[in-house]
Amino acid sequence: AETVRGPEGADPASVAFEAVKEGIADGVDTVLIDTAGRLHTKSGLMDELGKVKRVIEKQALVTEVLLVIDATTGQNGLTQARVFGEVVEITGVVLTKLDGTAKGGIVVSVQRELGVPVKLVGLGEGPDDLAPFEAEEFVDALLT
């Protein structure tokens, strides 16, 4: 897959716009936009996130917005999910860092509050370390 990067300090919405534009020109069916590093306590970054989505929607339908939650995040994860959900319509959750000692129980509250499924879990740092979320396995791990 090709990576589109903007210059240092570039407007994230502009970079996302160019990535989608290139994806359309290349005939790809999926463009993944990573807006990592957004803190829910930083309103400027949250405004940027909303702008990224609006700019993309001028060219293409946004079909998936995944919120990535670190399994080591406690109750703060629910606050984070609420704020992100107010800015963009979240369609699912990715729970990362399940390869350590963290159990990620906060996603139960996030799922209940937002009504969106947990879709993927991160079991390492490599590109092949994302796996589909298996509810039964997750509950077993929570209880052990």
C-alpha positions in Angstrom: 0.0 0.0 0.0 1.2 3.5 -0.8 1.6 6.1 2.0 0.7 9.7 1.5 2.5 12.1 3.8 2.4 15.9 3.9 5.3 18.2 4.8 6.1 18.7 8.5 3.5 21.0 10.0 1.0 20.5 7.1 -2.7 20.9 7.8 -4.0 17.3 8.5 -7.2 17.9 6.5 -5.1 18.9 3.5 -3.0 15.8 3.8 -6.2 13.7 4.1 -7.7 15.4 1.1 -4.7 14.6 -1.0 -4.6 11.0 0.2 -8.2 10.5 -0.8 -7.7 12.3 -4.1 -4.7 10.0 -4.9 -6.7 6.9 -3.8 -9.6 7.8 -6.2 -7.1 8.5 -9.0 -5.4 5.1 -8.4 -8.8 3.3 -8.2 -8.3 1.9 -4.7 -11.4 1.0 -2.7 -10.0 1.9 0.7 -8.0 4.8 2.0 -6.9 4.7 5.7 -6.5 8.0 7.4 -4.6 7.9 10.7 -5.2 10.9 12.9 -3.1 9.5 15.8 -2.1 11.7 18.7 -5.4 13.4 19.3 -6.0 14.2 22.9 -9.7 14.7 23.8 -8.6 17.5 26.1 -7.2 19.6 23.3 -10.1 21.3 21.6 -7.9 22.5 18.7 -7.0 18.9 17.8 -10.6 17.8 18.1 -11.7 20.7 15.7 -9.0 19.4 13.3 -10.4 15.9 13.5 -13.9 17.2 12.5 -12.4 19.2 9.7 -10.5 16.1 8.4 -13.8 14.2 8.1 -15.6 17.1 6.5 -12.9 17.6 3.9 -12.8 13.9 3.0 -16.6 13.8 2.6 -16.3 16.4 -0.2 -14.7 13.6 -2.3 -15.8 10.3 -0.9 -18.1 8.6 1.5 -16.6 7.9 4.9 -17.8 4.4 5.8 -15.7 3.7 8.9 -14.4 5.8 11.8 -12.6 3.7 14.3 -11.6 5.0 17.8 -8.4 3.4 19.0 -8.3 2.9 22.7 -5.2 1.8 24.6 -6.0 -1.2 26.9 -4.0 0.4 29.7 -6.4 3.4 29.7 -8.8 3.3 32.6 -11.9 5.3 33.1 -10.4 8.1 31.1 -11.1 6.0 28.0 -14.8 6.5 28.4 -14.4 10.3 28.6 -12.2 10.1 25.5 -14.8 8.1 23.6 -17.6 10.5 24.5 -15.6 13.5 23.3 -14.5 11.8 20.1 -18.1 10.6 19.5 -19.3 14.2 19.7 -16.8 15.3 17.0 -17.1 12.4 14.6 -19.5 9.6 14.3 -17.6 6.6 15.5 -18.5 3.3 13.9 -16.3 1.0 15.9 -13.5 0.6 18.4 -10.0 -0.8 18.2 -8.5 -2.0 21.5 -4.7 -1.9 21.5 -2.0 -3.2 23.8 -3.8 -6.4 24.7 -0.4 -8.2 24.4 0.6 -7.0 27.9 -1.0 -7.3 31.3 -3.8 -4.8 30.6 -7.2 -6.3 30.1 -9.0 -3.3 28.5 -12.3 -3.7 30.4 -13.1 0.0 29.7 -14.3 -1.0 26.3 -17.4 -2.6 27.8 -18.5 0.8 29.0 -17.5 2.5 25.8 -19.4 -0.1 23.7 -22.5 0.3 25.9 -22.4 4.1 25.9 -21.7 4.6 22.2 -23.5 1.6 20.9 -20.7 0.7 18.6 -18.9 -2.7 18.3 -15.3 -3.4 19.2 -14.0 -4.5 15.9 -10.3 -5.2 16.3 -7.7 -5.8 19.0 -4.0 -5.0 18.9 -1.8 -7.8 20.1 1.6 -6.3 19.3 3.3 -3.5 17.3 3.5 -5.0 13.8 1.2 -4.6 10.9 0.0 -8.2 11.3 -0.8 -7.8 15.0 -4.3 -6.6 14.5 -6.9 -9.3 15.0 -10.7 -9.5 14.8 -12.3 -8.9 18.2 -13.6 -12.2 19.7 -16.1 -11.4 22.5 -15.9 -14.8 24.1 -12.1 -14.8 24.3 -12.2 -11.2 25.6 -14.6 -12.0 28.4 -12.6 -15.1 29.4 -9.4 -13.0 29.6 -11.2 -10.4 31.7 -12.3 -13.0 34.2 -9.0 -14.8 34.5 
